[in-house]
């Protein structure tokens, strides 16, 4: 699995970080960083929740 974020849509509100801090991190510079672009399968359900709850629909999972 690969996690893809459309940074043109992302508004760095850190909703995804609240759900999966292992993968998403909004830093002091106010940018979102993807900590693991190819996260392990056990994180899939949490990442799917982040996809659903991102207010900007900026996150996608590619297989
Ligand atoms: S939840 Fe969406 S808009 Fe918010 S920081 Fe994450 S990717 Fe960006």
Boltz pocket constraint, residues with backbone or C-beta under 6 A from the ligand:
constraints:
  - pocket:
      binder: B
      contacts: [[A, 5], [A, 9], [A, 10], [A, 11], [A, 12], [A, 13], [A, 14], [A, 15], [A, 16], [A, 17], [A, 24], [A, 26], [A, 32], [A, 50], [A, 53], [A, 54], [A, 55], [A, 56], [A, 57], [A, 58], [A, 59]]
      max_distance: 6.0
